[in-house]
Structure formats: C-alpha cells, structure tokens
C-alpha cells in the first residue's frame, strides 16, 4: 500500500522534507483515479459489514493548515458510504461551555458507537498546535499551578495526555487514524486566491486567513513536533501529500481499507432459535405476497 510510506513511525521525521505532491511516487493519474473509484466501492461493501459487526469503532482525525482541502477530502472519500454509519464533526474555536471543561471533554462526547466511523475535521490537536502558535495558554481560566508551568512542561504533559487518551480508546475497541494533509505554501496561496476569485467559494474566505498564512512556517514547525511526539503504533499519524487532491483522496481510501480489513468485520450470525424460524417466516411472507398479488389482479380486471 503506497500510504505506508507516509506513516510516521518511532523515528524522528522532519515533515518539511516530505513530499507535498505525487511526483516522488511516479504514479499515473488516470490509473490512480481508476483505483480510487475501485477503492470507494470496496469501502462501501466493507463499511456495511463493519457497521453490522459492531465490535470496533473508527476515529479519523484530519488536521491541516488552512485551505488544505479537509472539507473536500471528507466529502469525496465518504460520498459512497452509508451515512448512517458515519458522523462528521467539525471543531471550531471552543465556546464558553467547552472552555469550562477539560479540552478533551468535547471530543469524548463525539466518539462513535462501535460499528461507526467518526470523522473529526480538526480535533483535540488544535489544543496542542493552535494554542501554542497563537499563545492562548495565558488566557486560560485555570489554576496557576497549571498555566503557571513553562510551555515545555505544560504541552509536554498534553502530549502524554493525548497519547494516553488514544491508547485508552484502542484498549476499548477503537481504531484511531490521524491524517495531516501536507500542502506547500504556494498551493495554500492558490487555494486562498480561489476563495476570492470564485463567487461560489467567497463564503469560505475570511481576512483572518491571511494572518494565519503569515504563520505558515510556525504552524508547520509546531505540527512537526506534535506529530512526532504523538504518533504511536496504535494511533499513527499519516502525513499525506496534499497539493494534488486526487492523490490525497486515493491515499486516504488506501488507509481506510487497510484499517477496516484489519478489523476483520463479519456479518453477525443469527441465534439458533431464530434460524429455526426462518423457513416458517419465509413461507408466511411468500403466502402474503401471493395473496397480495392475487388481490391486485382481481382489482385490476375491467368491469363488463
């Protein structure tokens, strides 16, 4: 699976040196698009079994810098999947109620039932990245013993808390997949320009986007540290090239297929007492259909 090369393992990785496009993989676009469509069909069938099986749940975390294609990735990859088994949660800046609780409180409320997939468009990682880059910690309404710690100590503890939380999920029959969409600064600039120049995308634009763009390098540096310190064997980070969205979507389907296949979902087997009633129920239903069909034929005859 080509996505394997983009997983961050225990070895220190500089994501600045990782590709943002498919050039290094030497792939053929038409071939990838064909495989992508095949993967979506496989995902639909596999997700049906996964939902029926109900033994494991999936938490898919998607993080990226602004204008990196998070929304379109979710929209396209999950377009063929039964929406009954998928829930998407988009995390904005926390409201007053959320700020009155610990930062994982709102995340825990949105965990899926086993058999379902929860997609987090942004996540608890905003509390590790954005809070650092934007220096939000001093504004927290928390005890001095907490926010009085040095940044290294404070965020070092958060890294451990997040790893422990994700390990807890794994030990309770959840799979945690974390994806960072890695785009170049030029690609981000082009996407921001599209929001200005295409009327249908104007609603996505915010002048604040330019302020965040000015901190592109700071955000990428912080993500680099956070990803390296929170990628584990049971909750790995994938840093996917994001400049060509058709390739990012394909790699995302490869990751999902691999994880769901590893769950080995099976359709539940009927209890013996229900199996014994199957022939009887089948006969009753067929008789009902025959009776209904006969009634319709009689009512459909023309009166002389």
Long-range contacts (C-beta under 8 A, 24 or more apart in sequence): 1-254, 1-255, 1-258, 2-27, 2-251, 2-254, 3-238, 3-240, 3-251, 3-252, 3-254, 3-255, 3-258, 6-238, 6-239, 6-240, 6-241, 6-251, 7-231, 7-236, 7-237, 7-238, 8-227, 8-228, 8-231, 8-236, 8-237, 8-238, 8-239, 9-231, 9-236, 10-231, 12-228, 13-224, 13-227, 13-228, 13-239, 14-224, 15-180, 15-182, 15-220, 15-223, 15-224, 15-227, 15-239, 16-220, 16-224, 18-182, 18-239, 18-241, 19-182, 19-241, 20-182, 20-183, 20-184, 20-187, 20-241, 20-242, 20-243, 21-184, 21-241, 21-243, 21-244, 21-247, 22-241, 22-244, 22-247, 25-247, 27-247, 29-246, 29-247, 32-246, 32-247, 32-250, 33-246, 33-250, 35-250, 36-246, 36-249, 36-250, 36-253, 39-250, 39-253, 39-254, 39-257, 40-77, 40-79, 40-80, 40-253, 41-80, 42-257, 43-80, 43-81, 43-253, 43-256, 43-257, 43-260, 44-80, 44-81, 44-82, 46-257, 46-260, 46-261, 46-265, 47-81, 47-82, 47-85, 47-86, 47-117, 47-260, 48-82, 49-265, 49-266, 49-267, 50-85, 50-115, 50-117, 50-260, 50-263, 50-265, 51-82, 51-84, 51-85, 51-115, 51-116, 52-115, 52-265, 52-267, 52-268, 53-115, 53-263, 53-265, 53-266, 53-267, 53-268, 54-113, 54-114, 54-115, 54-268, 55-114, 55-115, 55-173, 55-263, 55-265, 56-114, 56-115, 56-173, 56-174, 56-175, 56-263, 56-265, 57-111, 57-112, 57-113, 57-114, 57-115, 57-116, 57-117, 57-118, 57-173, 57-174, 57-175, 58-112, 58-116, 58-117, 58-118, 58-174, 58-175, 58-176, 58-177, 58-256, 58-259, 58-260, 59-111, 59-112, 59-117, 59-118, 59-120, 59-169, 59-174, 59-175, 59-176, 59-177, 60-117, 60-118, 60-119, 60-120, 60-177, 60-179, 60-256, 61-120, 61-123, 61-125, 61-176, 61-177, 61-178, 61-179, 62-119, 62-120, 62-121, 62-122, 62-123, 62-179, 62-181, 63-122, 63-123, 63-125, 63-126, 63-129, 63-178, 63-179, 63-180, 63-181, 63-223, 64-180, 64-181, 64-182, 64-183, 64-242, 65-183, 65-188, 65-212, 65-216, 65-219, 65-220, 65-223, 66-188, 66-192, 66-209, 66-212, 66-213, 67-183, 67-188, 67-191, 67-192, 67-195, 67-209, 68-181, 68-183, 68-187, 68-188, 68-191, 68-242, 69-181, 69-183, 69-191, 69-242, 69-245, 69-248, 70-121, 70-122, 70-181, 71-121, 72-245, 73-181, 73-245, 73-248, 73-249, 73-252, 74-119, 74-121, 76-245, 76-249, 77-249, 77-252, 77-253, 77-256, 78-119, 81-117, 85-115, 85-116, 85-117, 86-116, 86-117, 86-118, 86-119, 87-112, 87-116, 87-117, 87-118, 87-119, 88-118, 88-119, 88-121, 89-118, 89-119, 89-120, 89-121, 90-121, 90-122, 91-120, 91-121, 91-122, 91-123, 91-126, 92-122, 99-141, 103-127, 103-158, 104-161, 104-162, 104-165, 111-169, 111-174, 114-173, 114-174, 124-162, 124-165, 125-162, 125-178, 125-226, 125-230, 127-158, 128-155, 128-158, 128-159, 128-162, 128-226, 128-230, 129-219, 129-222, 129-223, 129-226, 132-222, 133-215, 133-218, 133-219, 133-222, 159-226, 159-229, 159-230, 162-230, 163-230, 163-232, 163-235, 166-230, 166-232, 166-234, 166-235, 167-232, 167-234, 167-235, 169-235, 170-234, 170-235, 175-259, 175-262, 175-263, 176-234, 176-235, 177-235, 177-236, 177-238, 177-255, 177-256, 177-259, 178-227, 178-230, 178-231, 178-235, 178-236, 178-237, 178-238, 179-237, 179-238, 179-240, 179-252, 179-255, 180-223, 180-227, 180-237, 180-238, 180-239, 180-240, 181-240, 181-242, 181-248, 182-239, 182-240, 182-241, 182-242, 183-242, 183-243, 184-243, 185-213, 185-216, 187-242, 187-243, 188-213, 188-216, 189-213
